[in-house]
Amino acid sequence: MPIPLPFDLLAFAGSSGLILIYYLFLRLRAHRDPDFSVHGFNRKVRTAWVEMVARSGKMDVLAVQTLRNSVMAANFMASTSVLLIVGTLNLSDRIEKWAGAWHPDTAAASWAGELWLIKLGLLLLVFFIAFYCFTMAIRFFNHVGYMINLLAGLPETDISHAQVCTYLNRAGAYYSYGTRSFFFSLPLILWFFGPYPLILATIVLIAALYKMDRAP
């Protein structure tokens, strides 16, 4: 028996609400205790790294190599996002056939194809957001590559320590947003199998994120 359309959409609203509640909890918890979240810890590490490079004055090669590794990682993830976008678009011509096979009743078939297109559109949106975030991370990592050498080699320039830290932390934040977009695509993929796998995947994802988001 096919599941009614309102329940399917309610499951998506509930899943989105659970993720929103989790991030509100994480934000409030990190506001009370800045060392609780791994994101705050990573910002401290990046700031300390910039300070180390600026004080040594002879670590420009190490700095560029470290940033190069970050750019390569972000570039790989951006390329993966493009492949996922193309693969998802290739599924669009099979939506009606799959919707008819999974929802054989005529009452359900009237909305099944449209609902699958909505699910496919949301999945595409998540992959587009991931691609945007990873490309922005590459952009800021490249800027930091220029700024960190000026900071270490020419301290008298107008480039300040705070500016370099801001750019580097912004690059790290965009990389984190892109990775989280990949994580959020997993419940959406399972949503194609029904609302119950969506809710279950969301609960498992939140439990995994809570373990990842706690600082070591």
C-alpha positions as CSV (number, residue, x, y, z in Angstrom):
1,M,0.0,0.0,0.0
2,P,1.6,3.3,-1.0
3,I,2.2,5.9,1.7
4,P,0.1,9.1,1.4
5,L,1.8,12.2,0.0
6,P,1.3,14.3,3.2
7,F,3.1,11.8,5.3
8,D,6.0,11.7,2.9
9,L,6.3,15.5,3.1
10,L,5.8,15.5,6.8
11,A,8.7,13.1,7.2
12,F,10.9,15.5,5.2
13,A,9.8,18.4,7.4
14,G,10.5,16.3,10.5
15,S,13.9,15.4,9.2
16,S,14.8,19.0,8.5
17,G,13.5,20.0,11.9
18,L,15.7,17.5,13.6
19,I,18.8,18.7,11.9
20,L,17.9,22.3,12.6
21,I,17.4,21.5,16.3
22,Y,20.7,19.7,16.4
23,Y,22.6,22.7,15.0
24,L,20.8,25.1,17.3
25,F,21.8,22.9,20.3
26,L,25.4,22.8,19.0
27,R,25.5,26.6,18.6
28,L,24.2,27.2,22.1
29,R,26.5,24.6,23.6
30,A,29.5,26.1,21.8
31,H,28.4,29.6,22.9
32,R,28.6,28.5,26.5
33,D,31.7,26.5,26.1
34,P,33.9,27.5,23.1
35,D,36.1,24.4,23.5
36,F,33.1,22.0,23.2
37,S,32.9,22.1,19.4
38,V,35.6,20.8,17.0
39,H,35.0,23.8,14.8
40,G,36.2,26.2,17.4
41,F,39.2,23.9,18.1
42,N,40.1,23.9,14.3
43,R,39.9,27.7,14.2
44,K,42.4,27.9,17.1
45,V,44.7,25.5,15.3
46,R,44.6,27.5,12.0
47,T,45.2,30.7,13.9
48,A,48.2,29.2,15.7
49,W,49.5,27.9,12.4
50,V,49.4,31.4,10.8
51,E,51.2,32.8,13.9
52,M,53.9,30.1,13.7
53,V,54.6,30.8,10.0
54,A,54.6,34.6,10.6
55,R,57.1,34.4,13.5
56,S,59.5,32.0,11.9
57,G,59.9,33.9,8.6
58,K,61.5,30.9,6.9
59,M,58.6,28.5,6.5
60,D,57.2,29.8,3.3
61,V,57.8,26.5,1.5
62,L,56.1,24.6,4.2
63,A,53.2,27.0,4.3
64,V,52.7,26.8,0.5
65,Q,52.9,23.0,0.6
66,T,50.3,22.8,3.4
67,L,48.0,25.1,1.5
68,R,48.6,23.2,-1.7
69,N,47.4,20.0,0.0
70,S,44.3,21.8,1.2
71,V,43.6,23.1,-2.3
72,M,44.0,19.6,-3.8
73,A,41.6,18.2,-1.3
74,A,39.0,20.8,-2.0
75,N,39.6,20.4,-5.7
76,F,39.0,16.7,-5.5
77,M,35.8,17.2,-3.5
78,A,34.5,19.9,-6.0
79,S,35.2,17.5,-8.9
80,T,33.3,14.8,-7.0
81,S,30.4,17.2,-6.6
82,V,30.3,17.8,-10.4
83,L,30.3,14.0,-11.0
84,L,27.4,13.6,-8.6
85,I,25.4,16.4,-10.2
86,V,25.9,14.8,-13.7
87,G,24.9,11.4,-12.3
88,T,21.8,12.7,-10.6
89,L,20.8,14.5,-13.8
90,N,21.1,11.3,-15.7
91,L,18.5,9.8,-13.4
92,S,15.8,12.3,-14.3
93,D,14.7,10.5,-17.5
94,R,14.0,7.3,-15.5
95,I,11.9,9.0,-12.8
96,E,8.5,8.2,-14.3
97,K,9.3,4.6,-14.9
98,W,10.6,4.1,-11.4
99,A,7.7,6.0,-9.8
100,G,5.2,3.8,-11.7
101,A,7.0,0.7,-10.6
102,W,7.3,1.6,-7.0
103,H,3.7,3.1,-6.8
104,P,1.6,1.0,-9.1
105,D,-1.7,2.4,-7.8
106,T,-3.2,5.0,-10.1
107,A,-4.0,7.3,-7.1
108,A,-0.4,7.2,-6.0
109,A,0.9,7.4,-9.6
110,S,-0.7,10.8,-10.1
111,W,1.7,12.4,-7.6
112,A,4.6,9.8,-7.4
113,G,6.4,11.2,-10.4
114,E,6.2,14.8,-9.2
115,L,7.3,13.8,-5.7
116,W,10.3,12.0,-7.1
117,L,11.2,15.1,-9.2
118,I,11.1,17.1,-5.9
119,K,13.4,14.7,-4.2
120,L,15.7,14.7,-7.2
121,G,15.7,18.5,-7.2
122,L,16.6,18.7,-3.5
123,L,19.4,16.2,-4.1
124,L,20.7,18.3,-6.9
125,L,20.5,21.4,-4.8
126,V,22.6,19.8,-2.1
127,F,25.3,18.8,-4.6
128,F,25.3,22.3,-6.1
129,I,25.8,23.8,-2.6
130,A,28.7,21.4,-2.0
131,F,30.3,22.4,-5.3
132,Y,29.9,26.1,-4.5
133,C,31.4,25.6,-1.0
134,F,34.4,23.7,-2.2
135,T,35.2,26.1,-5.0
136,M,34.9,29.0,-2.5
137,A,37.3,27.1,-0.2
138,I,39.8,26.8,-3.1
139,R,39.5,30.5,-3.7
140,F,40.3,31.5,-0.1
141,F,43.1,28.9,0.2
142,N,44.7,30.5,-2.9
143,H,44.4,34.0,-1.4
144,V,46.0,32.7,1.9
145,G,48.9,31.3,-0.2
146,Y,49.8,34.9,-1.3
147,M,49.1,36.5,2.0
148,I,51.0,34.1,4.2
149,N,54.2,34.7,2.3
150,L,53.8,38.4,2.5
151,L,53.2,38.1,6.2
152,A,56.3,36.0,6.8
153,G,58.6,37.7,4.3
154,L,57.5,41.3,4.4
155,P,56.1,42.1,7.9
156,E,56.0,45.8,7.0
157,T,53.2,45.3,4.4
158,D,49.6,46.1,5.1
159,I,48.7,42.5,5.4
160,S,47.8,41.8,9.1
161,H,47.8,38.6,11.0
162,A,44.1,38.9,11.7
163,Q,43.3,39.2,7.9
164,V,45.3,36.0,7.1
165,C,43.5,34.1,9.9
166,T,40.1,35.4,8.7
167,Y,40.8,34.2,5.2
168,L,42.1,30.8,6.3
169,N,39.2,30.2,8.7
170,R,36.8,31.2,6.0
171,A,38.3,28.6,3.7
172,G,38.1,26.0,6.4
173,A,34.5,26.9,7.0
174,Y,33.6,26.6,3.4
175,Y,35.3,23.2,3.2
176,S,33.3,22.1,6.3
177,Y,30.0,23.3,4.7
178,G,30.8,21.3,1.5
179,T,31.5,18.2,3.5
180,R,28.3,18.6,5.5
181,S,26.4,18.9,2.3
182,F,27.6,15.5,1.3
183,F,26.5,14.1,4.6
184,F,23.0,15.6,4.2
185,S,22.7,14.0,0.8
186,L,22.6,10.5,2.5
187,P,19.1,11.0,4.1
188,L,17.8,12.5,0.8
189,I,19.0,9.5,-1.1
190,L,17.3,7.1,1.3
191,W,14.1,9.3,1.0
192,F,13.7,7.7,-2.4
193,F,12.9,4.5,-0.6
194,G,10.3,6.0,1.6
195,P,9.8,8.3,4.6
196,Y,10.8,5.8,7.2
197,P,14.4,5.3,5.9
198,L,14.6,9.2,5.7
199,I,13.8,9.6,9.4
200,L,16.1,6.7,10.4
201,A,19.0,8.0,8.3
202,T,18.5,11.5,9.9
203,I,18.7,10.1,13.4
204,V,21.8,8.1,12.6
205,L,23.4,11.1,10.9
206,I,22.7,13.4,13.9
207,A,24.3,10.8,16.2
208,A,27.4,10.6,13.9
209,L,27.6,14.4,13.7
210,Y,27.4,14.8,17.4
211,K,30.4,12.5,17.8
212,M,32.3,14.3,15.1
213,D,31.5,17.8,16.3
214,R,32.8,17.3,19.8
215,A,36.3,18.6,20.3
216,P,39.0,16.0,21.1
